[in-house]
Amino acid sequence: MRVGLIGLLAAGFAVAGTPASAQVRDAVYRGTMVCDKLPFTVGSGREAIAVTIAGGAAQYTHVVRLHGAADPTPEKGSGTLNGNAINLQGSWKSGNRQYEAKYSGTFVRRHASLKGTQTWSEGGKSISRACSAIIKRPLRVFLPRQKK
């Protein structure tokens, strides 16, 4: 009886102690990115971001809005996962404006908090602004099922 109880407790602790990296990561994560104001915008940026994770790699798109309407060209980039850490790099270009972006963060359960910078270039001038986002995946029961 005692050996069975000890075995049951050990199995329970092993399951409870499973690292977060063993949790489901492959999914589409959606959220909102908030960025500091630029000299040529009315206010700070607050736009949608979608990150697709599959097999340890990430692809993302982020809406760019400068003057009230979303630009037809979104920011796009890719990234990597390393345990609970995520690193994204991307860029955007429209007309004579462009920027390079770098974001990084950490997963906690089914969401990640991202922080990073966008370095804008226009007419030989460079401006950096800070951005942050929280992205979440749907609950596991709402994820597509694996085909057997």
N, C-alpha and C positions, 0 to 999 in steps of 0.2 A: 504494500500500500504506500509506504513512504517513498520507495524508489519511483513508483508511478507518479506521485505528486511532484517530486523533484523534477522528473522528466517533463511533466506538463508545464511547470513553472519555467524551466529552462527554454522550452519551445516558445512560450509566451513572451519571454524577454527577447528572444532572438527575433521574433516577428516585430515586436514593438521597437527594437533597436535598429531596424532596417534603415539605412541611410536614405535621405530624400532623393539622392540620385537614382535609387532603384525604383522610385515612383514613375508613373507615366509622364513622359516629357513630350513625346511626339504628338503635337496638336497645333492648332492655330490659336495664338494668344492675341487678345485685343485689348487696347487701352487708349489712354489719352496722354499725349506728350505736351508738357508746358515748357515754353522757352522764354527767356528774357526778351525784352523789347529791343528792336533794332532801330537805328536812327531814321530809317525810311519807312517804318511801319507805324500804324496808329497806336497799337497796344502790344502787349506780350502775346506770343503765339500759344494757342491751345487747340491742338489738332489730333486726329485719329492716327494710331499706329497699329499695324498688324504684323505679328511675327509668326512665321511658320517654321516649326521645328520638326525635322525628320532625320532619324539616324545620326544624331549628334551634330548636325549642321543646321544653320538657321538662315532664312531669307526674310527680309522685311520690306515693307512699304510704309511711307509716312506722308500724309497730305501736307502740301506746302500752300500756305495762304498768305499773300502779301497785302492785297488791297481789297478785302471783303470777299472775293471769290477765290475758290480753290484753283490753283494752277493745274492745267491739264497734265503736266508731267510731275508725278510724285517723286519724292526722294526714295531711292532704292539702295539696298545693300545686302550684305551677307555677314555671317558670323559663325562663331564656334561655341560649343559647350565644353566645359571642363569641370566635371563634378556638378556643383551647384552654381558655378560661375558662368555667366554668358557675356560674350564680347561681340559687339556689332560695329561694322564700319560701312559707310555708304557715302553717297554723293547726290547732288542735284544740280541741274543746269537749265537755265531758261534765258534766252537772249544773252545779255552781257553780264548777268548775275549768275553766280554759282557758289556752292559750298561743299566742303568735305565734313563728314560727321563721324564721331566716335562716341559710342555709348557702352557702358559696362554695368553689370549688376549681379545680383545674387537671387537665386530661387529660394523661396520658402513655401513649401507645400505646392499649391497650384498657381502661384503668382511670382512675379519678379519685379523688383524695384530697379529702375535704370537711371543712371546719371551720365552726363557727358557734355560734349561741346560741339558746336557747329562753327566752322571757320569760313566766313563769307569772303568772297573776292569780287570786287567790282571796280573797274577802271584803275587797276594798280593798287587799290586800297584793300586792306584786310581788316575784318572785324570778327571777333569771337563772341559767342554768347553761350550761356549755360542752359542746359535742358534737363528735365527729369520726367520720368514716366513710370506708371505702374501698369503692367500687362498681366492679364489673367486668362487662363484657359477655362473652358466649360467644366462642369462637374463630370467625373468619369462616366457616369451613366448616360451623358449626352454626347460622348465621343463616338465616332464611327467604330463599329465592331470589326475585329480582325476576322478575315476569311480563313476558314479551316481547310 
